[in-house]
Amino acid sequence: MAAILQGGNRDTVTTDIGGAIGKFELTNFTEDYSFDCNTATLGVTSDVLGTLIRELIQRGIINGTVA
């Protein structure tokens, strides 16, 4: 069984070696909360991943933009 990680201090600033802040950018975004692991295609996987990234941006967990 996998450990459940919760709580603790959250590091919300990610920088590269040069000090630039990392930022996700979503384009051609289609919201999708459904994912069938047995029959998923790249398009569905990308939409679900894009939805997750958007949710994390909206909650302030990661930096990014949605276009």
Helices and strands as residue ranges (DSSP letters): E 24-26, H 42-58, E 64-66
